[in-house]
Amino acid sequence: MNAFVVSLAMGGIVGIVYGLTGVRSPAPPIIALVGLLGMVLGEQAVTFAKAHFSQHAPDQSGCPEDRHDP
């Protein structure tokens, strides 16, 4: 998380310098960045769902470990 904060802060500083000097940013348009954010969030959602459902999958053996037949 710390790396993300540092990255955001440095990007903000560079953006301020660009704004003060009148240099146009080489970054893509904001709509492209929003699309990229959507791609990253979608990828993370799939990873989360796979981890969540694989942990909570029922035992397929048909014989629960806590059941003891006399």
N, CA, C and O atoms as a GROMACS GRO file, in nm:
protein
  280
    1MET      N    1   0.083  -0.119   0.000
    1MET     CA    2   0.000   0.000   0.000
    1MET      C    3   0.087   0.126   0.000
    1MET      O    4   0.053   0.226  -0.062
    2ASN      N    5   0.199   0.118   0.069
    2ASN     CA    6   0.289   0.232   0.077
    2ASN      C    7   0.341   0.271  -0.062
    2ASN      O    8   0.353   0.390  -0.092
    3ALA      N    9   0.371   0.173  -0.144
    3ALA     CA   10   0.421   0.201  -0.279
    3ALA      C   11   0.316   0.274  -0.362
    3ALA      O   12   0.351   0.360  -0.443
    4PHE      N   13   0.189   0.242  -0.343
    4PHE     CA   14   0.083   0.310  -0.417
    4PHE      C   15   0.072   0.456  -0.376
    4PHE      O   16   0.053   0.544  -0.460
    5VAL      N   17   0.086   0.483  -0.247
    5VAL     CA   18   0.079   0.621  -0.198
    5VAL      C   19   0.196   0.703  -0.251
    5VAL      O   20   0.179   0.816  -0.296
    6VAL      N   21   0.317   0.644  -0.247
    6VAL     CA   22   0.435   0.713  -0.299
    6VAL      C   23   0.419   0.739  -0.448
    6VAL      O   24   0.451   0.847  -0.496
    7SER      N   25   0.370   0.641  -0.521
    7SER     CA   26   0.351   0.656  -0.666
    7SER      C   27   0.250   0.767  -0.696
    7SER      O   28   0.272   0.848  -0.785
    8LEU      N   29   0.140   0.770  -0.622
    8LEU     CA   30   0.039   0.872  -0.642
    8LEU      C   31   0.096   1.011  -0.609
    8LEU      O   32   0.071   1.107  -0.682
    9ALA      N   33   0.170   1.020  -0.501
    9ALA     CA   34   0.229   1.148  -0.462
    9ALA      C   35   0.329   1.198  -0.567
    9ALA      O   36   0.327   1.315  -0.603
   10MET      N   37   0.414   1.110  -0.614
   10MET     CA   38   0.513   1.150  -0.715
   10MET      C   39   0.444   1.190  -0.845
   10MET      O   40   0.485   1.286  -0.910
   11GLY      N   41   0.341   1.119  -0.883
   11GLY     CA   42   0.265   1.156  -1.002
   11GLY      C   43   0.201   1.292  -0.987
   11GLY      O   44   0.198   1.371  -1.082
   12GLY      N   45   0.150   1.321  -0.867
   12GLY     CA   46   0.093   1.453  -0.842
   12GLY      C   47   0.196   1.564  -0.851
   12GLY      O   48   0.170   1.670  -0.906
   13ILE      N   49   0.315   1.538  -0.796
   13ILE     CA   50   0.423   1.636  -0.802
   13ILE      C   51   0.464   1.664  -0.947
   13ILE      O   52   0.482   1.779  -0.987
   14VAL      N   53   0.480   1.557  -1.024
   14VAL     CA   54   0.516   1.574  -1.165
   14VAL      C   55   0.405   1.648  -1.240
   14VAL      O   56   0.434   1.732  -1.324
   15GLY      N   57   0.280   1.618  -1.209
   15GLY     CA   58   0.169   1.688  -1.272
   15GLY      C   59   0.170   1.836  -1.241
   15GLY      O   60   0.140   1.919  -1.328
   16ILE      N   61   0.203   1.871  -1.117
   16ILE     CA   62   0.212   2.012  -1.079
   16ILE      C   63   0.325   2.081  -1.156
   16ILE      O   64   0.308   2.192  -1.207
   17VAL      N   65   0.439   2.014  -1.166
   17VAL     CA   66   0.551   2.071  -1.242
   17VAL      C   67   0.512   2.090  -1.388
   17VAL      O   68   0.543   2.193  -1.447
   18TYR      N   69   0.446   1.991  -1.447
   18TYR     CA   70   0.400   2.003  -1.586
   18TYR      C   71   0.306   2.122  -1.600
   18TYR      O   72   0.317   2.200  -1.695
   19GLY      N   73   0.213   2.137  -1.505
   19GLY     CA   74   0.118   2.247  -1.511
   19GLY      C   75   0.185   2.382  -1.498
   19GLY      O   76   0.147   2.477  -1.568
   20LEU      N   77   0.283   2.392  -1.410
   20LEU     CA   78   0.352   2.520  -1.389
   20LEU      C   79   0.439   2.559  -1.507
   20LEU      O   80   0.454   2.677  -1.538
   21THR      N   81   0.498   2.460  -1.573
   21THR     CA   82   0.587   2.489  -1.685
   21THR      C   83   0.514   2.494  -1.820
   21THR      O   84   0.573   2.532  -1.921
   22GLY      N   85   0.388   2.455  -1.821
   22GLY     CA   86   0.311   2.459  -1.945
   22GLY      C   87   0.339   2.344  -2.039
   22GLY      O   88   0.304   2.350  -2.157
   23VAL      N   89   0.402   2.239  -1.989
   23VAL     CA   90   0.431   2.121  -2.072
   23VAL      C   91   0.308   2.030  -2.073
   23VAL      O   92   0.246   2.006  -1.969
   24ARG      N   93   0.275   1.981  -2.189
   24ARG     CA   94   0.160   1.891  -2.202
   24ARG      C   95   0.202   1.752  -2.155
   24ARG      O   96   0.307   1.701  -2.195
   25SER      N   97   0.120   1.690  -2.071
   25SER     CA   98   0.148   1.558  -2.015
   25SER      C   99   0.144   1.451  -2.124
   25SER      O  100   0.056   1.453  -2.210
   26PRO      N  101   0.238   1.358  -2.121
   26PRO     CA  102   0.236   1.249  -2.219
   26PRO      C  103   0.137   1.138  -2.182
   26PRO      O  104   0.128   1.037  -2.252
   27ALA      N  105   0.063   1.157  -2.073
   27ALA     CA  106  -0.033   1.056  -2.029
   27ALA      C  107  -0.150   1.046  -2.127
   27ALA      O  108  -0.185   1.144  -2.193
   28PRO      N  109  -0.210   0.928  -2.137
   28PRO     CA  110  -0.326   0.912  -2.226
   28PRO      C  111  -0.446   0.990  -2.171
   28PRO      O  112  -0.446   1.031  -2.055
   29PRO      N  113  -0.549   1.010  -2.253
   29PRO     CA  114  -0.670   1.080  -2.207
   29PRO      C  115  -0.732   1.008  -2.087
   29PRO      O  116  -0.713   0.887  -2.069
   30ILE      N  117  -0.806   1.081  -2.007
   30ILE     CA  118  -0.865   1.028  -1.885
   30ILE      C  119  -0.958   0.908  -1.913
   30ILE      O  120  -0.965   0.816  -1.832
   31ILE      N  121  -1.027   0.908  -2.026
   31ILE     CA  122  -1.118   0.798  -2.056
   31ILE      C  123  -1.040   0.667  -2.073
   31ILE      O  124  -1.090   0.560  -2.038
   32ALA      N  125  -0.920   0.675  -2.127
   32ALA     CA  126  -0.838   0.555  -2.141
   32ALA      C  127  -0.793   0.505  -2.003
   32ALA      O  128  -0.786   0.385  -1.980
   33LEU      N  129  -0.762   0.598  -1.914
   33LEU     CA  130  -0.721   0.558  -1.780
   33LEU      C  131  -0.836   0.497  -1.701
   33LEU      O  132  -0.816   0.405  -1.622
   34VAL      N  133  -0.957   0.546  -1.723
   34VAL     CA  134  -1.074   0.489  -1.657
   34VAL      C  135  -1.098   0.347  -1.709
   34VAL      O  136  -1.131   0.257  -1.632
   35GLY      N  137  -1.081   0.327  -1.839
   35GLY     CA  138  -1.094   0.193  -1.895
   35GLY      C  139  -0.989   0.098  -1.840
   35GLY      O  140  -1.019  -0.019  -1.812
   36LEU      N  141  -0.868   0.146  -1.825
   36LEU     CA  142  -0.762   0.064  -1.766
   36LEU      C  143  -0.794   0.028  -1.622
   36LEU      O  144  -0.769  -0.084  -1.579
   37LEU      N  145  -0.848   0.123  -1.546
   37LEU     CA  146  -0.888   0.096  -1.409
   37LEU      C  147  -0.996  -0.013  -1.406
   37LEU      O  148  -0.992  -0.102  -1.321
   38GLY      N  149  -1.090  -0.006  -1.498
   38GLY     CA  150  -1.194  -0.109  -1.506
   38GLY      C  151  -1.136  -0.246  -1.534
   38GLY      O  152  -1.181  -0.346  -1.478
   39MET      N  153  -1.036  -0.252  -1.621
   39MET     CA  154  -0.971  -0.380  -1.652
   39MET      C  155  -0.903  -0.437  -1.528
   39MET      O  156  -0.913  -0.557  -1.500
   40VAL      N  157  -0.833  -0.352  -1.455
   40VAL     CA  158  -0.762  -0.398  -1.335
   40VAL      C  159  -0.862  -0.445  -1.229
   40VAL      O  160  -0.842  -0.549  -1.167
   41LEU      N  161  -0.969  -0.369  -1.209
   41LEU     CA  162  -1.070  -0.409  -1.111
   41LEU      C  163  -1.139  -0.540  -1.150
   41LEU      O  164  -1.166  -0.624  -1.065
   42GLY      N  165  -1.166  -0.557  -1.279
   42GLY     CA  166  -1.226  -0.682  -1.325
   42GLY      C  167  -1.135  -0.801  -1.303
   42GLY      O  168  -1.180  -0.907  -1.262
   43GLU      N  169  -1.007  -0.783  -1.329
   43GLU     CA  170  -0.911  -0.890  -1.307
   43GLU      C  171  -0.904  -0.927  -1.158
   43GLU      O  172  -0.899  -1.044  -1.122
   44GLN      N  173  -0.904  -0.825  -1.073
   44GLN     CA  174  -0.898  -0.850  -0.929
   44GLN      C  175  -1.025  -0.916  -0.879
   44GLN      O  176  -1.021  -0.999  -0.788
   45ALA      N  177  -1.139  -0.882  -0.939
   45ALA     CA  178  -1.266  -0.943  -0.899
   45ALA      C  179  -1.267  -1.092  -0.931
   45ALA      O  180  -1.314  -1.172  -0.851
   46VAL      N  181  -1.215  -1.129  -1.047
   46VAL     CA  182  -1.209  -1.271  -1.083
   46VAL      C  183  -1.115  -1.346  -0.989
   46VAL      O  184  -1.147  -1.456  -0.945
   47THR      N  185  -1.000  -1.287  -0.959
   47THR     CA  186  -0.905  -1.349  -0.866
   47THR      C  187  -0.969  -1.367  -0.729
   47THR      O  188  -0.954  -1.473  -0.667
   48PHE      N  189  -1.039  -1.265  -0.681
   48PHE     CA  190  -1.106  -1.273  -0.551
   48PHE      C  191  -1.214  -1.381  -0.552
   48PHE      O  192  -1.224  -1.459  -0.458
   49ALA      N  193  -1.294  -1.385  -0.658
   49ALA     CA  194  -1.402  -1.483  -0.666
   49ALA      C  195  -1.348  -1.625  -0.669
   49ALA      O  196  -1.402  -1.714  -0.603
   50LYS      N  197  -1.240  -1.648  -0.744
   50LYS     CA  198  -1.180  -1.782  -0.749
   50LYS      C  199  -1.131  -1.824  -0.612
   50LYS      O  200  -1.153  -1.938  -0.570
   51ALA      N  201  -1.064  -1.733  -0.541
   51ALA     CA  202  -1.014  -1.766  -0.408
   51ALA      C  203  -1.128  -1.787  -0.310
   51ALA      O  204  -1.123  -1.878  -0.227
   52HIS      N  205  -1.232  -1.707  -0.320
   52HIS     CA  206  -1.345  -1.717  -0.228
   52HIS      C  207  -1.420  -1.848  -0.247
   52HIS      O  208  -1.451  -1.917  -0.150
   53PHE      N  209  -1.450  -1.883  -0.371
   53PHE     CA  210  -1.528  -2.003  -0.396
   53PHE      C  211  -1.446  -2.131  -0.381
   53PHE      O  212  -1.503  -2.236  -0.351
   54SER      N  213  -1.317  -2.125  -0.399
   54SER     CA  214  -1.236  -2.246  -0.381
   54SER      C  215  -1.221  -2.277  -0.232
   54SER      O  216  -1.205  -2.394  -0.196
   55GLN      N  217  -1.225  -2.177  -0.146
   55GLN     CA  218  -1.216  -2.200  -0.002
   55GLN      C  219  -1.346  -2.253   0.055
   55GLN      O  220  -1.345  -2.328   0.153
   56HIS      N  221  -1.459  -2.215  -0.004
   56HIS     CA  222  -1.589  -2.251   0.051
   56HIS      C  223  -1.656  -2.363  -0.027
   56HIS      O  224  -1.775  -2.388  -0.008
   57ALA      N  225  -1.583  -2.430  -0.113
   57ALA     CA  226  -1.642  -2.539  -0.191
   57ALA      C  227  -1.672  -2.657  -0.099
   57ALA      O  228  -1.589  -2.692  -0.015
   58PRO      N  229  -1.789  -2.718  -0.113
   58PRO     CA  230  -1.822  -2.834  -0.028
   58PRO      C  231  -1.733  -2.953  -0.060
   58PRO      O  232  -1.681  -2.965  -0.172
   59ASP      N  233  -1.716  -3.039   0.038
   59ASP     CA  234  -1.635  -3.159   0.021
   59ASP      C  235  -1.707  -3.253  -0.075
   59ASP      O  236  -1.821  -3.290  -0.050
   60GLN      N  237  -1.642  -3.292  -0.182
   60GLN     CA  238  -1.703  -3.376  -0.285
   60GLN      C  239  -1.684  -3.524  -0.260
   60GLN      O  240  -1.725  -3.606  -0.343
   61SER      N  241  -1.623  -3.562  -0.149
   61SER     CA  242  -1.596  -3.704  -0.124
   61SER      C  243  -1.721  -3.781  -0.085
   61SER      O  244  -1.725  -3.903  -0.096
   62GLY      N  245  -1.825  -3.709  -0.038
   62GLY     CA  246  -1.948  -3.776   0.000
   62GLY      C  247  -1.944  -3.830   0.142
   62GLY      O  248  -2.043  -3.885   0.190
   63CYS      N  249  -1.833  -3.816   0.209
   63CYS     CA  250  -1.819  -3.867   0.344
   63CYS      C  251  -1.755  -3.759   0.431
   63CYS      O  252  -1.632  -3.745   0.432
   64PRO      N  253  -1.835  -3.682   0.504
   64PRO     CA  254  -1.777  -3.578   0.589
   64PRO      C  255  -1.687  -3.638   0.695
   64PRO      O  256  -1.714  -3.746   0.747
   65GLU      N  257  -1.582  -3.569   0.727
   65GLU     CA  258  -1.484  -3.620   0.823
   65GLU      C  259  -1.539  -3.627   0.964
   65GLU      O  260  -1.493  -3.710   1.043
   66ASP      N  261  -1.637  -3.543   0.999
   66ASP     CA  262  -1.687  -3.541   1.136
   66ASP      C  263  -1.797  -3.644   1.159
   66ASP      O  264  -1.846  -3.655   1.271
   67ARG      N  265  -1.838  -3.718   1.057
   67ARG     CA  266  -1.942  -3.819   1.072
   67ARG      C  267  -1.876  -3.953   1.104
   67ARG      O  268  -1.785  -3.997   1.034
   68HIS      N  269  -1.923  -4.017   1.210
   68HIS     CA  270  -1.869  -4.148   1.249
   68HIS      C  271  -1.981  -4.250   1.250
   68HIS      O  272  -2.077  -4.235   1.326
   69ASP      N  273  -1.971  -4.352   1.168
   69ASP     CA  274  -2.072  -4.457   1.164
   69ASP      C  275  -2.039  -4.562   1.271
   69ASP      O  276  -1.924  -4.602   1.284
   70PRO      N  277  -2.141  -4.608   1.349
   70PRO     CA  278  -2.116  -4.711   1.452
   70PRO      C  279  -2.085  -4.846   1.394
   70PRO      O  280  -2.061  -4.942   1.468
   0.00000   0.00000   0.00000
